[in-house]
Amino acid sequence: MIDRPTQAMAAVTARPRSWWLPALLVLSSLALLTVVSAPQTVALTNERQAVILKPIVASLPEDQAALVMARSQMTERKLVLSAVLGGGVVMAIGWLVRAGVVHLSALALGGQSTWAGTFAAAGVWSMLPDFARNLVQTLVIAVNGRLIEHQGLSFLAASGDWLQDGTNLLYAFLAGIDPFTLWHLILLSVAVAVAAKLSTGKSITLAVVTWAVFTGSRLLLVAISSALGTLG
């Protein structure tokens, strides 16, 4: 998947049941990252949650305010369960949707896509860079003893105010741009070309469009969150 992606994707397409391997690797690395970063993540989450809730509970009686604050507290157990189980479900849906978009689009473009091969190659194996990203981030956090402040290139748009950055679309977009994103696009392009038998140009275009759809969906959630926060 690094030096000979075409041969690797051809082998994957010929053995579509191999999708379980990258799925297991990505899920395992997510679990490892979550466990290693749990102490710092829980502390930061609770700190920021307190900032958000403080003006909301200000008008409540002291005992009710304390109860609301206590119930909002994140624990390492809650974090690991929500991140691994919730993250696993979200990733599985993403694999299915990505494969579906590629499969149907490839057929519309005159390709010869089969669901099994496209799901394995474009849906799951193209996400192998997530495994590498998780391992790198786990190592960085373990060595430094603190969370990575800005993901990807988001530091270019960082304001220093986490509340503002959390609703900044440019910040959110740049957070998803790193070398692993480029690797994913390369693997996805190759997967489309091999699994759907499309030309290089069409494969690259379809890969970029598919990535843009997923990125746009992520940014839409940020925009909705920002709008709801403004209304609140």
DAFENLIN-V447413 format. One line per field, one symbol per residue. phi: phi as a letter, one per 30 degrees, with the letter a starting at -180 (. if undefined). psi: psi as a letter, one per 20 degrees, with the letter a starting at -180 (. if undefined). burial: b if it has 16 or more other C-alpha atoms within 10 Angstrom, else e. Layout:
BEGIN
phi->???
psi->???
burial->???
END
This chain:
BEGIN
phi->.ccbddddddddddbdddedddddddddddddddddceeddddddddddddddeddceddeeddddddddddddbddddddddddddddddddddddddddddddddddjdbdcdedddddddcddceedddddddddddddddibdddbdhcdddcdcjcdddddcddddddddccaeddddddddddddddddchcdedddddddddddddddddddddddddddddddd
psi->ighmhghghghghhmhiihhghgggggghgggggghigghggggghghhhgghghgihiqqghhghgghghipqrhggggghgggghggggggggggghgggghgghhjjrlqqggggggghgghijhhhgggggghgggghghjrqogpqcjihhjpiiohgghijohgghghhjorhhgggghghggggggghilrrgghggghggggghghghgghghgggggghhgh.
burial->beeebbebbbebbeebebbeebbebbbbbbbbbbbbbbbebbeebbeeebeeeeeebeeeeeeebeeebeeeebebeebbeebbeebbeebbebbebbbbbbbebbeeeebebebbbbbbbbbbbbbbbbbebbbebbeebeeeeebeeeebbbeebbeeeeeebebbbebbbbbbeeebbebbbbbbbbbbbbbbbbeeebbbebbeebbeeeeeeebeebbeebeeeeee
END
